[in-house]
Each structure stands twice: as structure tokens, then as C-alpha cells.
Amino acid sequence: MPTLELDKKEFLAALGKQVDDATLRKSISLMGIEVDDITASEIHVEVFPQRPDLLSLQGIVRNLKRYLGLGKKKSYVVKSSSYKVLVDKSVNKVRPYTACAVVTGIHFSDQLIKDVIQIQEKLHVTFCRNRKKAAIGVYPLEDITFPIYYKAAKPKEISFIPLEADREMNGLEILQKHPTGREYAHLLEGKDLFPYFIDAKNNILSMPPIINSEMTGRITEKTKDVFIEASGFDFETVHAIVKMIVAALIDMGGVAHEISVSYPDGVKKTPSVKEEVMKLHVEKANAWTGLDLSVKEMKSALAKMDYEVSGEGKILSVTIPFYRTDILHEVDLWEDVAIGFGYDKITPELPNITTVGKVSNEDAFAEAVSEVLVGAGLTEVKLYGLMNKELASTTTNQDTKKLVTLLNPSSSEYNVLRKDLLSGMLGLLGANKHNEYPQDIFEVGRVFSKDAKEESGVKETDHIAVLVAREDADFTKAKQVLDCIAKNLGFSISITEKEDALFVPGRSGTIMLGSKQLGRIGEIHPEVLARLGVEMPTAGFEIAIKDLFSHLF
Amino acid sequence: MASVVDKLHQYEILILRVLTGESFAKELSAKTGLQDIEVMRGLQWLSNKELVILENSSEELIALDVNGVRYKENGLPERRLLQELAKGEKKASEITSLEQGELNISIGALKSKAAIETRKDGELILSITDPGKRLLEQESFEEKFLGQTFPLDASSLAPEMKFAYDNLMKRKNIIKKDVVKTVRVTLTGAGKTVREDKRIFDDTFAKGRVDRITQTMLKTGSWKGKEFRSFDVSINVPEKQVGKPHIISETTRFVKKIWLSMGFEEMQGAHVQSAFWDLDALFVPQDHPAREMQDTFYLKDPSESKLPPPLLKAVKALHETGGETGSKGWGGKFEQDISKKNLLRTHTTVLTARKLFDLKKEDLPKKFFSVGKVYRNEALDWKHLFEFYQVEGIVIDPQANLKHLLGYLTQFYGQMGFSEIKLLPAYFPYVEPACEVHGFSKEKKQWIELGGSGMIRPEVSKVLLGFEAPILAWGLGLERIITLNRKISDIRHLYATDMSILRKEKKFFQVST
């Protein structure tokens, strides 16, 4: 989750009221923002990803004012203007959409400049998915001459001085040599044409989503008016971004101006502060939240969340603030009713319904087997389901045929899903050479193997496996433990001889329940032990718990 | 109350009898008739009772080895050689009193002292020199050394004896060095007092009391009429190894009991799931950052799942436009190629998704839980695991609401020791409202974040269940329950594979409120 460090002095000044830390902490978190810390000079918060409009000091203060009941809903106005941005069809295949705005009359202090940079950064990382979905540019208006063109050209034909560079570079050079270019190069890699903004005087403003030009790409304390654009693959998305930034800039004292963004198939005027109205069914909201609020109470809860509400009956008309992007369904309003009402005022209630508890029979059975094994003096181990491919195969003399492999393992120690429990447990014994023997262990866990018949192509079964590592460990010792399980759970098994490269030849077999194969048993081959550095005789077995269960019950 | 004397074991008594002033442990077996091991045990017990003081010291002693014993008796081989040569020069093959190995060593040793001369005439011929004759008349340092009484204290050798010692050590099996530990025993004041008790010298007391009760005694009744020796019951006894369940299993059982007591049914399912069931069906947008390779494990082989066609259609519509759910959806294009991808389940909520799909309206109300493993592509460190257990509960009840959620949470967490529960707004794509759960720990006297909760979005229930119904859901990490229960700062500890750690692990126990 993105974190914001807000200047406390600026925050309280914008709020227009001195509020103590405890109240700040409580009300900000009840409003829906996680508070990490409040220091003497800063407020550290984490913003949940569905509310990108709260990724700025201005956005948070705007909502907190209403939540604390400090003043009325602010109305946001966009003035009409003759500013034009012309979108060329060449951008169609690379980055088809842009939305733009002009905001004038802001006194950019050092702090406000930092705020604007922070909004861009946080939106880039979150809502814009690291610029993959959309990218933002903010420019000082005085260096730009309208109309602006949004076009695409061959990388080598786009040449300008990018931010932080001392010479002109072309599109390709920027991706190869400029630090920011290298960081985001993957977003344009392989494209024939790169997008760019250029003004009426043929000055390139930027090459989105990579970088602005040094000449027009930096706001300073002298800047009063700015041009804002967002570009990407979906008009609604880029428009939403511009609206969120414009709202913050208006909160900073700016005046917003509309831009005619002229697409080949028509003109879109941005930013639009037109607000959508959604119906809210009072009864449904009350049923969902259990709050049983009157219309008046519901309206006041919604007002705290900066909504405008009209109507008095069972159905209310709720105007959604233009900067909100997260209201997909009426349920989103119900949540805001509850937040506006205050989660701290919700009382717990237990309904009077009867249901019967049930656990999985197989798990209960596995638990019974575990109890027998613990009683027999074995220690239970828990290993990861992911393991090293060599340990699962070559080290333990097993094939890789049915091994399920990971596409993106975080380490080569854990690159396949285990096909059996014994190999991982042998690895554990290898890591415990320095510890006291006997080391008698067991594990209950899931194993995985490829099977085209399954929905996912993977067959999953739960196994129980035992290893006894001690001076006198042999086939008999392993079989004794197996018999212990059989006797205590009331079934009888037999062993049919079977060669298995994990075990010593002539000392291994298949565990049978009647004619059903349950698993394998044997003395671990010294060759396998040597590979793991285990210098203690070891024997063991592994059985499929579900097969056993389903044949017994 | 049994006195110190009552508790004395036979060994201790026999030792006490012979202890006067200062003694050495090694002398005691002869004096008491006990075996060395019995003396050592008796002494250790006496020392534990502070009746004696034991002082350990170790001493390096020189002892004769096999050849040394022979040479001490028969003389060193070089002397025997000189003696033979004194009778006149001899061919090497004619010398009979020495073995071949001894001969070579003796020739070397004597030549270095210029005591003999050698020449070759077909074979080696040896003759004695004048210094050799003089040597015959006197004892060498080595002979003087062997003449001493062994064992010998290695720390107090005179310089010429040290020289002889070094020479002899170089030769095979003549002398050897042993480290001998000596234990000096001194009676303490308390020891002296105890020794004044007449019973110490009374054999009936010393040997007649019943020590370990044996099967024979019980069979024959031979214990009757005898006194039982008192034991020191405050003593530490050796550790006993036991078998034990893993802490994760114990905690899982603890949590399952809570669910059972609240009337919840268990849900289970596959760890390998398609992105469709794990994420798409739960309305997680297809470009959600959590889906990326650095967060979620995808499978290379097998890489894809089969998908259920009718549900796929409904989920696609939900994502793109909201379909028939009354939602706007996420917009953009829903890609089936993303849905098909096999992954390791990122949450057990995928089991909820599948369960909702299977449920019918007439089954309601229902309550389900699961405790299952989930996977996240994280590098292992003290607070991150790439595999961990998620505990999850859902309530599907047409009458359910947010107040009930808080009610269930209060009941559930109450069994884990939290006296009060509060909710704070949060975000998860498939629930609305989404709430963080905080619990007040009586023990720690503070609010602790416990997990997430919420009500499943109507879009999700509409698509999976076929109709809109309020569904309460909450979950937390099983590892969180353990770390809250005990002081563990490094979460990897829970998956320790070191047997010594596993054997030391305490039983899981939690008091409910």
C-alpha cells in the first residue's frame, strides 16, 4: 500500500482547525485511511488502493473536513477556454488516449511543488500500475504555446533534451542511456512508434510514459499556471487521473480550465467535473449494514463522506464526487454509509441461527494416525510444499516425470512442488547430522503430481510418511511403526516385495491394503544417505491417507 | 521430615565411613569394596548434598608401553648389541639377540654415539669402538629413565631425564603419556557432622534399607519389615525424550475446535488453482498488482487449467461491464489467457468461491471455515514466508449484516483471548464493506491488528451463488495466532527443521475470555 508523509503544519492549516493527535489518528482511520504514525511535524498514512483520490494531502484534507463536519461540500468549477490538444491517429497503436487540463493562479511554494510531485509519484506507482496503465505529465504553462499535438513517430525522429540531461537525445538513446529511460524502457520496447507531446512552436514537451523535456518539464516557485496531461490505453482512466490532480490543484487555490481534446473521431472536453447520480435504496442499505438508520441519519452519514444526497423517500439520489473512481455498485455507497456513521458505533450482534459444525473426515482420520505416531515417540515435522528439484529427483533416485514445476520460483531451493514426503524429510535428516539421535520423524502433508485428468493438470493427495534414523534402524523398525498405525486404527496391511531405487534392493516393498496399493516402505539406500551426508541407518514408509481412509470407511 | 542421613544411599554411606580428612577418589574403591563407577556416583551425590568437596585435577603421567616393559626387564636392545660386539666383530646376520627392527634402531643409536663402526664386506660387519667399550661400563640416560618406578609425573623431569624421555618417545611403544584425572575428596563441616551419626556405621542401616523397589521384592514380599531409604525429591532428573505434534498441527486443531463450537463446516480444496477461480471469480481486476510474478507463484508445467464455460462467460461480463450484477465492472477487456493460468493459491478465499458456486438457495443459512496453506512469492525473511496457513470463515445467511460480522468476530477472537473487537475501514476487492479487525488483548493490554474481514460483494455472490445474499467473511494467518500466543519474533522459527528446536517446542495452549 502506498504511504504518504504529510507535513502536519500544512495539513492543519488546510484543515482550518487545530486538532490534537489522538483525534486526528482516530478520525483519519475511521474515515478509511490507515495511520502509521503521527510525529511532531509529520503525519504518516497508508492509503488503500481503491481510493487514489486520497493520495494527496489535499485529497485527505478535503474528505476529513467533511468527516469532521467542518464546512459544506465544496463545489468545483472548470472554466471553458480555447485551449486545444490535437490527438494524431498515429498514437492509436502505441498509446491511444490522453486527457488534459490547465490550472492557473497557484502560488507554488516549495511545499506545494513537493505536493504536486508526490501526487504524480503515488498515482504512477498505484493507479497507473508503474506507468503501465497510464502516465502523467505536469508542465509550466508559460513555456508552452497552444495548440499542443499528441503524436507518435519513429524513436529516432523524436529528439529533445530530457529532464536531468545536458544534451539532446533521441527516443532510442533515452531508453538506452537515460536513467529514467532505462527504468521504464520495457513499456515502449519493440514499438515502431513512440508517443510524444509537442507544442505549436515545435518544442517537444515529453515522451510518455518515459520523461518530460528539460525545457518545459519542471515547475518552479515562479510557476503560476500549469498544463496537465495523462496518457494511456483507456479514456476513462486517463480522465479520472486528470480529475484527481485538478481537484488537488483547485484545493491549492488554482482555477481550472477546460481543454478540447480533439480525437480523429470527435472532441472530448476535459476535465469534466460532471457528477454521476446513483440510486440508494434505504432499506437495502440498512439490511446490509444492519444499522437501521432513518433517512435523515443516512443522509448525514453520506454527507460526512462528501456525497450530496437528495430525496426523502425509500430511494435517495446520491451524487458521487467527480474525483471518486471506486463507486461501481450501490454496495459501495452502503459501505460509505457505515463509514460515515462510524465503525466505532457499530454494536456486535449474534443472529439466532442453528448450524452444525463439521470437520473433514479424512483430516480427523489423519489426526488419529498422527496421535498414534506421537504416542510411538515420533516427532512431527512440517516442511514446505515447495522444494528443490534435485532433492526430489536425482538425490533420492526418483524420476522427474510427474514433477510439477514452478514458472517463477523465488529460489532454486524451492522450484518444484513435492511429489512425495520422504525426499524432503531425508533432506531434513541431512540438515540434522549434528543433533542427537534417534531422529524418528513423521509428516502429514500434501503431495503433487502431474495428471492430465485433473482440472488443473495436477493431482493432489495427502500423505503420511515416517522415517526412523537410529543405530538400529532397519526394515523391521519401519514396519513396526507401520504395524503400530494399522493395529491402533484397526486394519491390517501386507507388504509385497518391490524394487525401488530409494531403498536398499531386496529390502523394500509396496504397502497393500487388500488389493489396494497404499504406499511404499523400505530401508533407505546408503547411496541416498551418503548424498545427504546422513551417517545413520534410516528406514521409513509413506502412505496415501485418502486411499487408506476410503478403503476403510 | 527425613534427615540428610535418612536419604543417604548405600554408596554414600560406605564412602563416608572411610573418609577421614583428605582422600583421593581412586583409593576409595579399594577401601569401600565398591566399583569405581559406584564410587564416582556416590561422591557426586555427596557433593550435591554438600557433604564433601570434590576437587578435580588432571596430571600427565608417563607409563611403560609394551616394549618398555620388555626393555626394563631385558635391557635396551643397543646394550644387548654392544654386549654381543664386545666379544668381537660380527656380521649383522649373526646377531641373534635382537629382532630386525631393533637391530636397525640400535645401529643408528650406537653410531650416533660413535660406539660402533660398520663396514661392508659382502654384507654389513659391525665392531665395537673404544667409546663403545666405555659405554658398556656405564648406564645410559635412557636406561636410567627406564630404571625409575612408573607411572611417573611428567611435570617434574630433570633435564637429562627430559632428554632421555624425548629420545624414548621417538621410539616405538617404549613409553606412553597418559592424562590421569584425580579427584580429591574433603569432608565438609556438614559432612563431618553427618559422619558422627552412629547409623553410618550400622550395616543394617547402610545395606538393609530398601532402595529401588524391584519386581522380585514385590513378588516375594521381601520389603516387608524393612525401612525405605528416603530420596532427595528436589533433585534434577535426566530429560526424557517424547514424541510430539508440530506446533502448526496443534494450532490448527485449536482453531478447528473454535470453528466447530460455533457451528462451522470445514471446506477443503486444491492448492493448485487457476487464476480464474483464485482471482477472477472473486472480482480481483486482471491488472491487479498482486497477480504479478513477483507476488504470485505460477506453474510452468502444467501451466493451464480447464475452465467452466458458463461461469467463465458470467465472470467475463462482470469484469468488463458488470454483466447482470448491477455493477459497472472494471472496464477494459477480460482476457481468458490470464484466467487459464495455473497458480499456487494466494488465499483460501478460492475455496469460498468454489463453495459458493456449489451451494443452493435451500441450503442456507450455512457457515463454513477452512484452515489451509496459501502461497505468496516472497523472499524468506524474519517476517515473510512464501508458504503459510490462512484461517478463514464465511457465513451465508439471508439475514446477515455488518453487526453480525462484528458479533461473530467478537465470539471467534474471544476464544483466542481478545476481550473486545473493533473494526476499521480497509480494502479487499471482493468485499464491501471491507474491514480490518483489531482486538484488545487483556494480557498485553493493547489493541492488536488481527486480520481482515468484510461482506462479499453482491456482484460476486450474484455470479457464483446465482443470487444476491449477504455473506460475511473473515480471515487471518495461522502463524499470527502462534506469534500472538508466544514470543516469537522470527516467523521462520515456525518452520524450523532443526530437531533440537522441534524437540524444545512448547505445547500450544490458549485461554479464552
Chai-1 contact restraints between the chains, C-beta under 6 A:
chainA,res_idxA,chainB,res_idxB,connection_type,confidence,min_distance_angstrom,max_distance_angstrom,comment,restraint_id
A,S29,B,L424,contact,1.0,0.0,6.0,A-B,restraint_1
A,G32,B,P425,contact,1.0,0.0,6.0,A-B,restraint_2
A,F48,B,Y427,contact,1.0,0.0,6.0,A-B,restraint_3
A,Q50,B,Y427,contact,1.0,0.0,6.0,A-B,restraint_4
A,R129,B,D287,contact,1.0,0.0,6.0,A-B,restraint_5
A,T289,B,N401,contact,1.0,0.0,6.0,A-B,restraint_6
A,T289,B,L402,contact,1.0,0.0,6.0,A-B,restraint_7
A,G290,B,N401,contact,1.0,0.0,6.0,A-B,restraint_8
A,G290,B,L402,contact,1.0,0.0,6.0,A-B,restraint_9
A,G290,B,K403,contact,1.0,0.0,6.0,A-B,restraint_10
A,L328,B,S327,contact,1.0,0.0,6.0,A-B,restraint_11
A,L328,B,K328,contact,1.0,0.0,6.0,A-B,restraint_12
A,H329,B,G326,contact,1.0,0.0,6.0,A-B,restraint_13
A,H329,B,S327,contact,1.0,0.0,6.0,A-B,restraint_14
A,V331,B,E432,contact,1.0,0.0,6.0,A-B,restraint_15
A,V331,B,R457,contact,1.0,0.0,6.0,A-B,restraint_16
A,V331,B,P458,contact,1.0,0.0,6.0,A-B,restraint_17
A,E335,B,E432,contact,1.0,0.0,6.0,A-B,restraint_18
A,E335,B,P433,contact,1.0,0.0,6.0,A-B,restraint_19
A,A338,B,L402,contact,1.0,0.0,6.0,A-B,restraint_20
A,A338,B,P433,contact,1.0,0.0,6.0,A-B,restraint_21
A,I339,B,P425,contact,1.0,0.0,6.0,A-B,restraint_22
A,Y343,B,L423,contact,1.0,0.0,6.0,A-B,restraint_23
A,I346,B,K403,contact,1.0,0.0,6.0,A-B,restraint_24
A,I346,B,L406,contact,1.0,0.0,6.0,A-B,restraint_25
A,P348,B,L406,contact,1.0,0.0,6.0,A-B,restraint_26
A,P348,B,G407,contact,1.0,0.0,6.0,A-B,restraint_27
A,P348,B,T410,contact,1.0,0.0,6.0,A-B,restraint_28
A,E349,B,K403,contact,1.0,0.0,6.0,A-B,restraint_29
A,E349,B,H404,contact,1.0,0.0,6.0,A-B,restraint_30
A,E349,B,G407,contact,1.0,0.0,6.0,A-B,restraint_31
A,L350,B,G407,contact,1.0,0.0,6.0,A-B,restraint_32
A,P351,B,Q399,contact,1.0,0.0,6.0,A-B,restraint_33
A,P351,B,H404,contact,1.0,0.0,6.0,A-B,restraint_34
A,I353,B,P365,contact,1.0,0.0,6.0,A-B,restraint_35
A,T355,B,G263,contact,1.0,0.0,6.0,A-B,restraint_36
A,T355,B,K367,contact,1.0,0.0,6.0,A-B,restraint_37
A,V356,B,G263,contact,1.0,0.0,6.0,A-B,restraint_38
A,G357,B,L260,contact,1.0,0.0,6.0,A-B,restraint_39
A,G357,B,G263,contact,1.0,0.0,6.0,A-B,restraint_40
A,G357,B,F264,contact,1.0,0.0,6.0,A-B,restraint_41
A,K358,B,E265,contact,1.0,0.0,6.0,A-B,restraint_42
A,V359,B,K256,contact,1.0,0.0,6.0,A-B,restraint_43
A,V359,B,E266,contact,1.0,0.0,6.0,A-B,restraint_44
A,S360,B,E266,contact,1.0,0.0,6.0,A-B,restraint_45
A,S360,B,Q268,contact,1.0,0.0,6.0,A-B,restraint_46
A,V374,B,G243,contact,1.0,0.0,6.0,A-B,restraint_47
A,V374,B,P245,contact,1.0,0.0,6.0,A-B,restraint_48
A,G377,B,G243,contact,1.0,0.0,6.0,A-B,restraint_49
A,L378,B,G243,contact,1.0,0.0,6.0,A-B,restraint_50
A,T379,B,G243,contact,1.0,0.0,6.0,A-B,restraint_51
A,T379,B,K244,contact,1.0,0.0,6.0,A-B,restraint_52
A,T379,B,L502,contact,1.0,0.0,6.0,A-B,restraint_53
A,E380,B,P245,contact,1.0,0.0,6.0,A-B,restraint_54
A,E380,B,H246,contact,1.0,0.0,6.0,A-B,restraint_55
A,K382,B,H246,contact,1.0,0.0,6.0,A-B,restraint_56
A,K382,B,I248,contact,1.0,0.0,6.0,A-B,restraint_57
A,Y384,B,E387,contact,1.0,0.0,6.0,A-B,restraint_58
A,T405,B,K300,contact,1.0,0.0,6.0,A-B,restraint_59
A,T405,B,D301,contact,1.0,0.0,6.0,A-B,restraint_60
A,L406,B,F297,contact,1.0,0.0,6.0,A-B,restraint_61
A,L407,B,Y298,contact,1.0,0.0,6.0,A-B,restraint_62
A,L407,B,L299,contact,1.0,0.0,6.0,A-B,restraint_63
A,L407,B,K300,contact,1.0,0.0,6.0,A-B,restraint_64
A,N408,B,M293,contact,1.0,0.0,6.0,A-B,restraint_65
A,N408,B,Y298,contact,1.0,0.0,6.0,A-B,restraint_66
A,S410,B,N377,contact,1.0,0.0,6.0,A-B,restraint_67
A,S410,B,A379,contact,1.0,0.0,6.0,A-B,restraint_68
A,L428,B,T497,contact,1.0,0.0,6.0,A-B,restraint_69
A,A431,B,T497,contact,1.0,0.0,6.0,A-B,restraint_70
A,N432,B,M499,contact,1.0,0.0,6.0,A-B,restraint_71
A,N435,B,M499,contact,1.0,0.0,6.0,A-B,restraint_72
A,N435,B,S500,contact,1.0,0.0,6.0,A-B,restraint_73
A,Q439,B,M499,contact,1.0,0.0,6.0,A-B,restraint_74
A,K450,B,P302,contact,1.0,0.0,6.0,A-B,restraint_75
A,E455,B,S305,contact,1.0,0.0,6.0,A-B,restraint_76
A,E455,B,K306,contact,1.0,0.0,6.0,A-B,restraint_77
A,S456,B,V272,contact,1.0,0.0,6.0,A-B,restraint_78
A,S456,B,S305,contact,1.0,0.0,6.0,A-B,restraint_79
A,S456,B,N342,contact,1.0,0.0,6.0,A-B,restraint_80
A,G457,B,P302,contact,1.0,0.0,6.0,A-B,restraint_81
A,V458,B,V272,contact,1.0,0.0,6.0,A-B,restraint_82
A,E460,B,A270,contact,1.0,0.0,6.0,A-B,restraint_83
